[in-house]
Amino acid sequence: MKRILICPLNWGLGHATRCIPIIRLLIKKNAEIIIATDGRPLELLKQEFPDLEFIQLKGVDITYPDENSMIWKMIFSIPKIINGIYKEHESLKKIIEEKKIDIVISDNRFGMWNKKIKSIFITHQLMIKIPFAEKLLHHMNIYFIKKYDECWIPDMEDATNLSGDLAHKYSLPTNAFFIGSLSRFNKTSISIPSAITYDIMVIVSGPEPQRSIFEKLAIEQVRQSKLKALIVCGKTEIQHKRETINNMEIVSHLKTDEMEKAILQSKIIISRSGYSTVMDLAILGKKAIFIPTTGQTEQEYLAEIFMKKKIAYCQKQSEFDLQKALKEVENYRGFENVENENLLEKRIETLIN
């Protein structure tokens, strides 16, 4: 029985949610799982897997600016990030010794590799979108990725891919493998038609203060619209709190099965354009309006390419106009259900055998 450490990054919930199908498959293969993360991802995974062992592994705390680009914030935070990577790397040595770890799977935590065991890095961002020094940052990114035995890319290799330039612009490192789109949702669910309960569903997510800014903006515009709406606030640390205010149901968070049901019962999804959300909506084949996190170049890029492909409509947060967005989204076809060809299962079979 393999003892496997799963370590998702703690910036938002997406890295944790896309680890859920990996954890499920590993449990199915009789692996012994320990999860190491902190913050809201820790609370989310505790609720999804209450019987597993957890380690609170602090990550680098990066707050998003109220406005403007995240790029300069990240540049000035480089010393802090490098120091965080070193601390992660040192913490992993102790965890391996104390918990007798055989394999570590890190979702975008750069310091979670060790030469004594097999180490896996999960990312869809082989290339990080910035308006300058793109190649330099790409080389830095690959430098850390090559520290790992394998790099798993949650996407398809062919033209049906969802990540665009992020995983397909430059040559891949030799340790890279495509594992198909990762979603905590069950593709078979779409075969059972769901009655539409909500005109719109708003999924609020991401680091602060941008998460709270988006929540406040969405609630105000939905309240004025009079449309029947569900707003999920992404506050996993709060007990399952639900309230109804006129035309809105507002809930602190939803577990996976509840979230899947709610998305299928909603006509239009309004959310960030984070990659994990994109994969979830692609699996379920939904129509979406994307409001990328202000200044986050990856989300802005993804929202732009899906708008160009007439798949999803997008607006800047500063220009968010719900009524206009709902009219425009009628001209977009929505996501089509993706096929993964069991790529993840094949990779896991190879890993544990």
C-alpha positions as CSV (number, residue, x, y, z in Angstrom):
1,M,0.0,0.0,0.0
2,K,1.5,3.3,-1.1
3,R,1.5,6.3,1.2
4,I,0.8,9.4,-0.9
5,L,1.0,13.0,0.1
6,I,-1.3,15.4,-1.8
7,C,-0.3,19.1,-1.6
8,P,-2.6,21.6,-3.4
9,L,-1.6,25.3,-3.5
10,N,-3.7,27.5,-1.2
11,W,-4.4,30.4,-3.6
12,G,-8.2,30.1,-4.1
13,L,-10.0,26.7,-4.2
14,G,-9.3,25.6,-7.7
15,H,-6.1,23.7,-7.0
16,A,-7.9,21.8,-4.2
17,T,-11.0,21.0,-6.2
18,R,-9.1,19.5,-9.1
19,C,-7.2,17.2,-6.7
20,I,-10.5,15.6,-5.7
21,P,-10.7,13.2,-8.7
22,I,-7.1,12.3,-8.2
23,I,-7.7,11.5,-4.5
24,R,-10.8,9.5,-5.3
25,L,-8.9,7.4,-7.9
26,L,-6.0,6.8,-5.5
27,I,-8.3,5.6,-2.8
28,K,-9.9,3.3,-5.3
29,K,-6.5,1.9,-6.0
30,N,-6.0,1.2,-2.2
31,A,-3.4,4.0,-1.7
32,E,-3.2,5.6,1.7
33,I,-3.7,9.4,1.4
34,I,-2.4,12.3,3.5
35,I,-3.4,15.8,2.5
36,A,-1.2,18.8,3.3
37,T,-2.4,22.4,2.7
38,D,-4.0,25.2,4.6
39,G,-6.7,27.9,4.6
40,R,-9.9,27.4,2.7
41,P,-8.5,24.5,0.6
42,L,-7.9,22.6,3.8
43,E,-11.4,23.2,5.0
44,L,-12.9,22.1,1.6
45,L,-10.9,18.9,1.5
46,K,-11.7,18.0,5.1
47,Q,-15.4,18.2,4.3
48,E,-14.9,16.1,1.1
49,F,-12.7,13.5,2.8
50,P,-13.4,13.5,6.6
51,D,-11.7,10.1,7.1
52,L,-8.4,11.1,5.7
53,E,-5.3,12.4,7.6
54,F,-4.5,16.1,7.2
55,I,-1.4,18.2,7.8
56,Q,-1.7,22.0,8.0
57,L,1.1,23.1,5.6
58,K,1.3,26.9,5.4
59,G,1.8,28.4,2.0
60,V,3.0,31.8,0.9
61,D,0.3,34.4,1.7
62,I,-0.3,36.5,-1.4
63,T,-3.1,39.0,-1.3
64,Y,-4.5,40.4,-4.5
65,P,-4.5,44.2,-5.1
66,D,-7.9,46.0,-5.0
67,E,-7.3,47.1,-8.6
68,N,-4.7,47.2,-11.3
69,S,-2.4,44.3,-12.4
70,M,-1.2,41.5,-10.2
71,I,2.0,41.4,-12.1
72,W,3.9,44.0,-10.1
73,K,2.5,42.6,-6.9
74,M,4.0,39.2,-7.9
75,I,7.3,40.7,-9.0
76,F,7.8,42.5,-5.7
77,S,6.8,39.3,-3.9
78,I,9.5,37.1,-5.6
79,P,11.8,37.0,-2.5
80,K,8.8,36.0,-0.3
81,I,7.8,33.3,-2.8
82,I,11.4,31.9,-3.1
83,N,11.6,31.8,0.7
84,G,8.2,30.0,0.8
85,I,9.4,27.4,-1.7
86,Y,12.5,26.8,0.5
87,K,10.4,26.4,3.6
88,E,8.0,24.0,1.8
89,H,11.0,21.9,0.7
90,E,12.4,21.7,4.2
91,S,9.0,20.9,5.7
92,L,8.6,18.0,3.2
93,K,11.8,16.4,4.4
94,K,10.3,16.1,7.9
95,I,6.9,14.9,6.6
96,I,8.5,12.2,4.5
97,E,10.4,10.9,7.6
98,E,7.6,11.1,10.1
99,K,4.7,9.9,7.8
100,K,6.8,7.4,5.8
101,I,5.7,8.9,2.5
102,D,6.3,7.0,-0.8
103,I,5.0,9.6,-3.3
104,V,4.2,13.3,-3.2
105,I,1.7,14.9,-5.6
106,S,2.0,18.7,-5.6
107,D,-0.5,20.9,-7.3
108,N,1.5,24.1,-8.1
109,R,3.5,24.0,-4.9
110,F,7.1,24.4,-6.2
111,G,8.9,23.2,-3.1
112,M,7.3,19.8,-2.7
113,W,9.9,17.5,-4.4
114,N,12.4,15.2,-2.8
115,K,15.1,13.0,-4.4
116,K,14.3,10.1,-2.0
117,I,10.8,9.6,-3.3
118,K,8.7,9.9,-6.4
119,S,7.4,13.5,-6.8
120,I,4.7,14.7,-9.2
121,F,3.9,18.3,-10.1
122,I,0.5,19.3,-11.5
123,T,0.1,22.4,-13.5
124,H,-1.7,23.7,-16.6
125,Q,0.6,26.8,-16.6
126,L,3.8,25.6,-18.3
127,M,3.9,29.2,-19.6
128,I,2.8,32.1,-17.4
129,K,1.1,34.9,-19.2
130,I,2.8,38.3,-18.7
131,P,3.2,41.2,-21.1
132,F,7.0,41.2,-20.8
133,A,9.9,38.8,-20.0
134,E,7.6,35.9,-20.8
135,K,10.4,33.6,-22.0
136,L,12.5,34.3,-18.9
137,L,9.7,33.5,-16.6
138,H,8.9,30.4,-18.6
139,H,12.5,29.2,-18.2
140,M,12.3,29.8,-14.4
141,N,9.0,27.9,-14.3
142,I,10.5,24.9,-16.1
143,Y,13.6,25.0,-13.9
144,F,11.4,24.1,-10.9
145,I,9.2,21.7,-12.8
146,K,12.3,19.6,-13.8
147,K,13.0,19.1,-10.1
148,Y,10.0,16.7,-10.2
149,D,10.0,13.2,-11.7
150,E,6.8,13.9,-13.6
151,C,4.7,16.9,-14.6
152,W,1.0,16.2,-15.0
153,I,-0.9,18.6,-17.3
154,P,-4.7,18.6,-16.7
155,D,-5.6,19.1,-20.3
156,M,-5.8,17.3,-23.7
157,E,-2.8,17.4,-26.0
158,D,-4.8,18.0,-29.2
159,A,-7.0,20.8,-30.6
160,T,-9.7,20.1,-28.0
161,N,-7.5,21.5,-25.3
162,L,-8.8,24.1,-22.8
163,S,-5.5,25.8,-21.7
164,G,-4.4,27.3,-25.1
165,D,-0.9,28.9,-24.9
166,L,-0.5,28.1,-21.2
167,A,0.4,24.5,-21.9
168,H,0.8,24.5,-25.7
169,K,2.9,27.5,-26.8
170,Y,6.4,26.2,-25.9
171,S,8.0,22.8,-26.1
172,L,7.2,20.7,-23.1
173,P,9.8,19.3,-20.6
174,T,10.6,15.7,-21.0
175,N,8.9,14.8,-17.8
176,A,5.5,16.1,-18.9
177,F,2.3,14.0,-19.4
178,F,-1.2,15.2,-20.4
179,I,-3.8,13.6,-18.1
180,G,-7.0,15.1,-19.5
181,S,-9.3,17.7,-17.9
182,L,-9.7,17.3,-14.1
183,S,-13.1,17.9,-12.6
184,R,-14.6,16.8,-9.3
185,F,-17.9,16.5,-11.1
186,N,-19.3,13.3,-12.6
187,K,-19.6,13.4,-16.4
188,T,-22.4,10.8,-16.3
189,S,-24.6,13.2,-14.4
190,I,-25.4,15.1,-17.6
191,S,-27.1,12.1,-19.1
192,I,-29.9,12.7,-16.6
193,P,-31.7,16.0,-17.6
194,S,-32.1,18.4,-14.7
195,A,-35.0,20.7,-14.4
196,I,-33.9,24.4,-14.4
197,T,-34.4,25.9,-11.0
198,Y,-32.3,29.0,-11.2
199,D,-32.0,31.6,-14.0
200,I,-28.4,32.3,-12.9
201,M,-25.9,30.8,-10.5
202,V,-23.0,33.0,-9.3
203,I,-19.9,31.1,-8.1
204,V,-17.7,33.5,-6.1
205,S,-14.1,32.4,-5.6
206,G,-10.4,33.5,-5.4
207,P,-8.1,35.2,-2.9
208,E,-9.0,38.2,-1.0
209,P,-9.8,41.1,-1.3
210,Q,-11.0,40.3,-4.9
211,R,-13.3,37.5,-3.7
212,S,-15.3,39.9,-1.4
213,I,-15.3,42.6,-4.1
214,F,-16.9,40.2,-6.6
215,E,-19.4,38.9,-4.0
216,K,-20.6,42.4,-3.2
217,L,-20.9,43.4,-6.8
218,A,-22.8,40.2,-7.8
219,I,-25.3,40.4,-5.0
220,E,-26.1,44.0,-5.8
221,Q,-26.7,43.4,-9.5
222,V,-28.6,40.1,-9.0
223,R,-30.9,41.8,-6.4
224,Q,-31.8,44.5,-8.9
225,S,-32.4,42.0,-11.7
226,K,-35.3,40.1,-10.0
227,L,-34.0,36.9,-11.6
228,K,-34.1,33.7,-9.5
229,A,-30.5,33.2,-8.5
230,L,-28.2,31.1,-6.4
231,I,-25.0,32.7,-5.1
232,V,-22.2,30.4,-3.7
233,C,-19.7,32.5,-1.8
234,G,-16.8,30.1,-1.5
235,K,-16.4,30.5,2.2
236,T,-15.5,27.0,3.2
237,E,-14.5,28.0,6.7
238,I,-18.1,29.0,7.6
239,Q,-20.6,26.3,8.5
240,H,-23.1,25.5,5.8
241,K,-25.0,28.8,6.0
242,R,-28.0,29.5,3.7
243,E,-30.3,32.4,3.5
244,T,-33.0,33.6,1.1
245,I,-33.3,37.3,0.3
246,N,-36.1,38.1,-2.1
247,N,-35.0,36.5,-5.5
248,M,-31.7,35.3,-4.2
249,E,-30.5,32.2,-2.3
250,I,-27.1,32.9,-0.8
251,V,-25.0,30.0,0.6
252,S,-21.5,30.0,2.2
253,H,-20.4,27.0,0.2
254,L,-21.6,23.7,-1.3
255,K,-20.1,20.2,-1.2
256,T,-19.3,18.6,-4.5
257,D,-22.5,16.7,-5.0
258,E,-24.6,19.8,-4.1
259,M,-22.5,22.0,-6.3
260,E,-22.8,19.7,-9.3
261,K,-26.6,19.5,-8.8
262,A,-26.9,23.3,-8.5
263,I,-24.8,23.9,-11.7
264,L,-26.9,21.5,-13.7
265,Q,-30.1,23.2,-12.4
266,S,-28.9,26.6,-13.5
267,K,-29.4,28.1,-16.9
268,I,-26.4,30.5,-16.8
269,I,-23.2,30.3,-14.7
270,I,-21.5,33.5,-13.7
271,S,-18.0,32.9,-12.3
272,R,-14.3,33.7,-12.5
273,S,-12.4,32.2,-15.4
274,G,-10.0,30.2,-13.3
275,Y,-8.8,27.0,-15.0
276,S,-10.5,24.6,-12.6
277,T,-13.8,26.3,-13.1
278,V,-13.3,26.1,-16.9
279,M,-12.7,22.4,-16.6
280,D,-15.8,21.9,-14.4
281,L,-18.0,23.8,-16.8
282,A,-16.5,21.9,-19.8
283,I,-17.3,18.5,-18.1
284,L,-20.9,19.6,-17.5
285,G,-21.4,21.4,-20.8
286,K,-22.7,24.7,-19.4
287,K,-23.1,28.3,-20.7
288,A,-21.0,30.8,-18.8
289,I,-20.4,34.5,-18.2
290,F,-16.8,35.0,-17.1
291,I,-15.6,37.8,-14.8
292,P,-11.9,37.3,-14.6
293,T,-10.1,38.4,-11.4
294,T,-8.8,41.9,-11.9
295,G,-5.2,41.9,-12.9
296,Q,-4.8,38.1,-13.0
297,T,-3.4,37.6,-16.5
298,E,-4.1,33.9,-16.7
299,Q,-7.8,34.4,-16.0
300,E,-8.0,37.3,-18.4
301,Y,-6.3,35.2,-21.1
302,L,-8.7,32.3,-20.7
303,A,-11.7,34.5,-20.7
304,E,-10.5,36.2,-23.9
305,I,-9.9,32.9,-25.8
306,F,-13.3,31.4,-24.9
307,M,-15.0,34.7,-25.9
308,K,-13.1,34.6,-29.3
309,K,-14.2,31.0,-29.8
310,K,-17.8,32.1,-29.1
311,I,-18.0,29.6,-26.2
312,A,-18.4,32.0,-23.2
313,Y,-19.0,35.7,-22.8
314,C,-16.8,37.8,-20.6
315,Q,-16.7,41.2,-19.0
316,K,-14.2,43.1,-16.8
317,Q,-15.2,43.2,-13.2
318,S,-15.1,47.1,-13.3
319,E,-17.5,47.0,-16.2
320,F,-19.8,44.2,-15.0
321,D,-23.3,44.8,-16.3
322,L,-25.6,41.8,-15.6
323,Q,-28.4,42.7,-17.9
324,K,-26.0,43.3,-20.9
325,A,-24.1,40.1,-20.1
326,L,-27.3,38.0,-20.1
327,K,-28.3,39.4,-23.5
328,E,-24.8,38.9,-25.0
329,V,-24.4,35.3,-23.7
330,E,-27.3,34.2,-25.9
331,N,-24.9,34.5,-28.8
332,Y,-22.4,32.0,-27.3
333,R,-22.8,28.3,-27.6
334,G,-21.5,27.3,-24.2
335,F,-19.0,24.5,-23.4
336,E,-19.3,21.0,-25.0
337,N,-18.7,18.0,-22.9
338,V,-15.1,16.9,-22.9
339,E,-13.7,13.4,-23.4
340,N,-10.7,12.4,-21.3
341,E,-9.9,8.8,-22.6
342,N,-9.1,7.7,-19.0
343,L,-5.7,9.4,-19.2
344,L,-5.5,10.1,-15.5
345,E,-6.3,6.6,-14.5
346,K,-3.6,5.3,-16.9
347,R,-1.1,7.7,-15.3
348,I,-2.0,6.7,-11.8
349,E,-1.7,3.0,-12.7
350,T,1.8,3.6,-13.9
351,L,2.7,5.7,-10.8
352,I,1.6,3.2,-8.1
353,N,2.7,0.0,-9.9
